[in-house]
Each structure stands twice: as C-alpha cells, then as structure tokens.
Amino acid sequence: MDVLVISGGRHPYQESTPILADFLQAGGHQVQVTENSSFLLSERLAGYDIILFNTRREAELTLNKDEQMAMTRFIGGGKGFVCLHISCCRPESWSEYHDVTGGGWVTGTSSHPPYGQFTVTVSDPSHPCTQGIREFITNDELYTDLSMKEGNQVFLTAEHNGEPLPMAWTRKYGNGRVFNTVLGHDGLSFQTEAFQQLVLNGVDWAGTKD
C-alpha cells in the first residue's frame, strides 16, 4: 500500500511517528510522512491508497475547508483512512469529522485515567483486523467517555470500572473503509508488538477495496 502519514500536533509524535514509519515500511508499505496538511490538496494525493492520521488536528491545526473536502472525497471515493489515538479528536469547527471516524475524543467530555498499563481484549475474534492478535498488555492512555456513531464494528475493548470500553473499530464512509484505534499515545505504546500488528492489520483492511 502507498500510505500518506500526516503527523504533528500536541502529542509526542517525535517519538511515535518514526517507529510507525519503520514498522509500516518493514511490513512492505510505501510511506510518505508530512506534518503539512496542505498535502491533501496536492495532485499527488490520488496516488495513495490510505491516509493515516497520527496527529492532533484541532484548534489552529484543524484542516481548512478545502482540506476537509479533499480528505472526505478521497475516503468516500473508495480509499482508506487509518486513525490513531487522539487523531480522532473532533475539532470544534468540524463536527462532521466524527461521521468519518465513527466517533472518538471530544474535548471537554472525554478523559482518561493516568497513563499506565492495562489489558486489551479481543471482543470480536472474527473481525479481520484481529489476525495475529490475542489479549495483550500495553502501556498507554485508556480513553473513556468517547463519542460513538452507529455503524461501528468494535473488535477490541479494555475494561474500566467494570465497563468494556471501545479500543478499536472499523466502519464504512461512502465507498471507503475507516479503521480507528484510540491506542497509541507515545513511543512506548508504539513499541508494543500487538499494537504494531493491529495497525498493520488496519492498513491492510482499510486499503482493500470492496
């Protein structure tokens, strides 16, 4: 797959994005990394199979209207979108973003306990994105109180206060495929073998045309 990785924003991307690029390339993918969202307006975008967000695009980093339209046309037209961790944060001026991602972080509503270890459970072993993944322990942020849209296929969960919370899901957006996981805070999180397999599975799934 040809993967466009958009990085940057208020998170330790200087740790996580190089690890991400390395394991994607080791998995056989062609990877272009940029922090410049105007790449979405380039004619070169059509040559990619997947847009992957490892970025926090809110406030001054929110995509402008033209970039939003280019991205939704790309995905809705049959390409893939992979969304990691806080990349699912809904900008104040772009509420429709969660129609693409299937939901995720809402500033002022969502939260997480302190960064630490927790167990991630495969709640739907029949889902194609669980290939090679069993229950695993990771070092990460456990997101709570997320917005969730109808049409999501949740396949990974983690328990918090006795309640299973969604950690990864897939959905359709137009003719395109969307993979979303709220795992992946920092470099240590990205070093988790099961997390890397999860992202590789998500790229393969999102880049497959129906």
C-alpha positions in Angstrom: 0.0 0.0 0.0 1.0 3.6 -0.5 0.4 5.3 2.8 0.3 9.0 3.5 1.1 9.6 7.2 0.1 13.0 8.5 1.8 13.7 11.8 2.2 16.7 14.2 0.4 18.5 16.9 0.1 18.3 20.7 1.4 14.8 21.5 4.8 13.0 21.5 4.9 12.4 17.7 8.6 12.9 17.6 8.7 9.5 19.4 5.9 7.6 17.8 5.9 8.6 14.1 9.4 7.4 13.3 8.5 4.0 14.9 5.3 4.0 12.9 7.1 4.7 9.6 9.7 2.0 10.3 7.2 -0.9 11.0 5.0 0.1 8.1 7.9 0.0 5.8 9.1 -3.3 7.3 5.6 -4.6 6.5 6.0 -3.8 2.8 4.3 -0.5 2.6 5.5 2.7 0.9 5.3 5.6 3.4 5.3 9.4 3.0 5.3 11.4 6.2 4.4 15.0 6.4 3.1 17.5 9.0 1.8 19.8 6.3 -2.0 19.1 5.8 -1.9 21.1 2.6 -0.5 17.9 1.0 -4.2 16.8 1.0 -4.7 19.4 -1.8 -1.9 18.1 -3.9 -2.5 16.1 -7.1 -0.1 13.5 -5.6 -2.9 12.5 -3.1 -4.6 10.4 -5.8 -1.6 8.1 -5.9 -2.1 7.0 -2.3 -4.2 4.1 -1.1 -4.5 5.3 2.5 -4.4 8.5 4.6 -3.1 7.7 8.1 -3.5 10.2 10.9 -1.0 10.2 13.7 -1.7 13.8 14.5 -3.9 16.0 16.7 -5.7 18.3 14.3 -7.8 20.7 16.4 -7.7 24.5 17.2 -5.1 26.1 14.9 -4.2 22.8 13.3 -7.8 22.0 12.2 -8.0 21.2 8.5 -9.3 24.1 6.5 -12.5 23.6 4.4 -10.7 22.7 1.2 -8.5 20.1 3.0 -11.6 18.7 4.7 -13.3 18.3 1.4 -10.3 16.7 -0.2 -10.0 14.2 2.6 -13.6 13.2 2.6 -13.7 12.9 -1.2 -10.6 10.7 -1.0 -12.1 8.3 1.6 -15.7 8.4 0.3 -14.5 7.7 -3.2 -13.1 4.3 -2.1 -9.8 4.9 -0.5 -8.8 4.1 3.1 -8.4 6.1 6.3 -6.5 4.9 9.4 -6.9 7.0 12.6 -4.6 6.5 15.7 -5.2 7.6 19.3 -6.0 11.3 19.7 -6.3 11.7 15.9 -10.0 11.0 16.4 -10.3 14.3 18.3 -13.3 16.2 16.9 -12.4 19.9 16.1 -14.9 22.5 17.3 -15.4 23.8 13.8 -15.7 20.3 12.1 -18.3 18.2 13.9 -18.8 16.1 10.7 -15.3 14.7 11.3 -16.8 12.0 13.6 -19.0 10.9 10.7 -15.8 9.8 9.1 -14.0 8.4 12.2 -17.1 6.9 13.8 -16.6 9.0 16.8 -13.7 9.3 19.3 -12.4 12.0 21.6 -14.5 15.1 22.4 -12.5 17.8 24.2 -14.2 18.7 27.5 -16.2 15.4 27.6 -13.7 12.6 27.0 -11.0 11.7 29.6 -8.6 9.1 30.7 -7.0 7.8 33.9 -3.2 8.3 34.3 -1.0 6.8 31.7 -0.2 3.2 32.6 -0.5 -0.5 31.9 -3.9 -2.1 31.1 -5.2 -5.2 29.3 -6.7 -5.0 25.8 -9.2 -7.8 25.0 -10.3 -9.1 21.6 -14.0 -8.7 21.8 -14.7 -9.9 18.2 -12.2 -12.6 17.2 -14.0 -13.0 13.8 -13.0 -9.5 12.8 -10.3 -9.5 10.1 -8.3 -6.8 11.9 -7.7 -9.2 14.8 -5.5 -11.6 12.8 -2.4 -12.5 14.8 -3.7 -10.6 17.9 -4.7 -12.1 21.3 -5.4 -10.4 24.6 -2.4 -8.2 25.4 -1.0 -5.7 27.9 0.1 -2.3 26.8 1.4 1.0 28.2 -1.0 3.6 27.0 -3.8 6.0 27.8 -7.2 4.3 28.3 -9.7 6.7 26.8 -13.2 7.0 28.4 -16.4 8.8 27.6 -15.9 8.7 23.8 -18.4 9.7 21.2 -19.5 6.7 19.2 -21.5 6.7 16.0 -23.8 4.0 14.7 -22.3 1.6 12.2 -19.0 0.9 14.0 -17.8 -2.6 14.3 -15.9 -2.7 17.6 -13.4 -5.5 17.9 -11.1 -4.5 20.7 -12.1 -3.4 24.2 -10.5 -2.6 27.6 -12.2 -2.7 31.0 -12.5 0.4 33.1 -14.5 0.4 36.3 -16.1 -2.8 35.3 -17.2 -1.5 31.9 -15.8 -2.6 28.5 -14.7 0.5 26.5 -14.0 0.5 22.7 -10.3 0.5 21.8 -10.6 -0.2 18.1 -13.3 -0.3 15.4 -13.9 -0.2 11.7 -16.7 1.4 9.6 -17.5 2.5 6.1 -17.5 6.0 4.9 -19.1 6.3 1.5 -17.2 3.8 -0.6 -14.2 3.9 1.6 -13.0 2.0 4.7 -12.1 3.5 8.0 -10.0 1.9 10.8 -9.9 3.7 14.1 -8.0 2.8 17.3 -7.7 5.0 20.3 -4.4 3.2 21.4 -1.0 4.7 20.6 -0.1 7.6 22.9 3.7 7.6 22.7 6.9 5.8 21.6 6.5 3.1 24.3 2.9 2.4 23.2 4.1 2.1 19.6 6.7 -0.5 20.6 4.1 -2.9 21.8 4.2 -5.8 19.3 0.4 -6.3 19.3 -0.2 -2.6 18.6 2.1 -2.8 15.6 0.2 -5.8 14.3 -3.1 -4.0 14.9 -2.0 -1.1 12.8 -0.7 -3.3 10.1 -4.0 -5.2 10.0 -5.8 -1.9 9.9 -3.8 -0.6 7.0 -4.3 -3.9 5.1 -8.1 -3.8 5.8 -8.6 -0.1 5.1 -6.7 -0.4 1.8 -8.7 -3.3 0.5 -11.4 -2.3 -1.9 -14.8 -4.0 -1.6 
